[in-house]
Amino acid sequence: MTPQEKVIEDIAKRHLLVDTLETRNNDSQDFYEVAVWCIKAALDEAFEAGKNASAIDAT
């Protein structure tokens, strides 16, 4: 797993309560009902992680 994939999976676990981002070919395991504020929090954190990664790459 790449560092980027690890960050994305960690965000999904914390904000979206998703066990894994791997496809399991089972509707009850691959589809989730998630509150919009959880999605917003996950996207905000992912955006910040991207900004931080860009700042590190620039140095």
C-alpha positions as protocol buffer text, in pm:
chain_id: "A"
residue {
  index: 1
  type: MET
  ca { x: 0 y: 0 z: 0 }
}
residue {
  index: 2
  type: THR
  ca { x: 142 y: 338 z: -98 }
}
residue {
  index: 3
  type: PRO
  ca { x: 160 y: 622 z: 155 }
}
residue {
  index: 4
  type: GLN
  ca { x: -116 y: 802 z: -36 }
}
residue {
  index: 5
  type: GLU
  ca { x: -342 y: 495 z: -22 }
}
residue {
  index: 6
  type: LYS
  ca { x: -273 y: 461 z: 352 }
}
residue {
  index: 7
  type: VAL
  ca { x: -375 y: 822 z: 418 }
}
residue {
  index: 8
  type: ILE
  ca { x: -692 y: 783 z: 211 }
}
residue {
  index: 9
  type: GLU
  ca { x: -788 y: 459 z: 386 }
}
residue {
  index: 10
  type: ASP
  ca { x: -723 y: 611 z: 729 }
}
residue {
  index: 11
  type: ILE
  ca { x: -949 y: 906 z: 643 }
}
residue {
  index: 12
  type: ALA
  ca { x: -1222 y: 669 z: 520 }
}
residue {
  index: 13
  type: LYS
  ca { x: -1199 y: 463 z: 838 }
}
residue {
  index: 14
  type: ARG
  ca { x: -1218 y: 763 z: 1071 }
}
residue {
  index: 15
  type: HIS
  ca { x: -1481 y: 974 z: 897 }
}
residue {
  index: 16
  type: LEU
  ca { x: -1687 y: 732 z: 690 }
}
residue {
  index: 17
  type: LEU
  ca { x: -1661 y: 422 z: 913 }
}
residue {
  index: 18
  type: VAL
  ca { x: -1547 y: 214 z: 616 }
}
residue {
  index: 19
  type: ASP
  ca { x: -1348 y: -97 z: 709 }
}
residue {
  index: 20
  type: THR
  ca { x: -1162 y: -120 z: 380 }
}
residue {
  index: 21
  type: LEU
  ca { x: -1160 y: 45 z: 40 }
}
residue {
  index: 22
  type: GLU
  ca { x: -1114 y: -290 z: -133 }
}
residue {
  index: 23
  type: THR
  ca { x: -1406 y: -408 z: -348 }
}
residue {
  index: 24
  type: ARG
  ca { x: -1564 y: -717 z: -193 }
}
residue {
  index: 25
  type: ASN
  ca { x: -1831 y: -779 z: -460 }
}
residue {
  index: 26
  type: ASN
  ca { x: -2104 y: -782 z: -198 }
}
residue {
  index: 27
  type: ASP
  ca { x: -2358 y: -499 z: -187 }
}
residue {
  index: 28
  type: SER
  ca { x: -2388 y: -506 z: 192 }
}
residue {
  index: 29
  type: GLN
  ca { x: -2010 y: -466 z: 222 }
}
residue {
  index: 30
  type: ASP
  ca { x: -1944 y: -231 z: -70 }
}
residue {
  index: 31
  type: PHE
  ca { x: -2218 y: 32 z: -22 }
}
residue {
  index: 32
  type: TYR
  ca { x: -2254 y: 256 z: 281 }
}
residue {
  index: 33
  type: GLU
  ca { x: -2505 y: 508 z: 409 }
}
residue {
  index: 34
  type: VAL
  ca { x: -2302 y: 807 z: 523 }
}
residue {
  index: 35
  type: ALA
  ca { x: -2407 y: 1144 z: 660 }
}
residue {
  index: 36
  type: VAL
  ca { x: -2314 y: 1445 z: 447 }
}
residue {
  index: 37
  type: TRP
  ca { x: -2121 y: 1605 z: 736 }
}
residue {
  index: 38
  type: CYS
  ca { x: -1903 y: 1291 z: 753 }
}
residue {
  index: 39
  type: ILE
  ca { x: -1836 y: 1312 z: 381 }
}
residue {
  index: 40
  type: LYS
  ca { x: -1750 y: 1681 z: 416 }
}
residue {
  index: 41
  type: ALA
  ca { x: -1510 y: 1610 z: 705 }
}
residue {
  index: 42
  type: ALA
  ca { x: -1339 y: 1335 z: 504 }
}
residue {
  index: 43
  type: LEU
  ca { x: -1304 y: 1559 z: 198 }
}
residue {
  index: 44
  type: ASP
  ca { x: -1171 y: 1848 z: 409 }
}
residue {
  index: 45
  type: GLU
  ca { x: -908 y: 1621 z: 565 }
}
residue {
  index: 46
  type: ALA
  ca { x: -812 y: 1476 z: 227 }
}
residue {
  index: 47
  type: PHE
  ca { x: -774 y: 1829 z: 86 }
}
residue {
  index: 48
  type: GLU
  ca { x: -550 y: 1930 z: 376 }
}
residue {
  index: 49
  type: ALA
  ca { x: -343 y: 1612 z: 337 }
}
residue {
  index: 50
  type: GLY
  ca { x: -293 y: 1700 z: -30 }
}
residue {
  index: 51
  type: LYS
  ca { x: -185 y: 2054 z: 55 }
}
residue {
  index: 52
  type: ASN
  ca { x: 59 y: 1922 z: 316 }
}
residue {
  index: 53
  type: ALA
  ca { x: 202 y: 1669 z: 72 }
}
residue {
  index: 54
  type: SER
  ca { x: 252 y: 1942 z: -187 }
}
residue {
  index: 55
  type: ALA
  ca { x: 434 y: 2159 z: 65 }
}
residue {
  index: 56
  type: ILE
  ca { x: 664 y: 1869 z: 156 }
}
residue {
  index: 57
  type: ASP
  ca { x: 733 y: 1791 z: -212 }
}
residue {
  index: 58
  type: ALA
  ca { x: 818 y: 2156 z: -279 }
}
residue {
  index: 59
  type: THR
  ca { x: 1106 y: 2153 z: -31 }
}
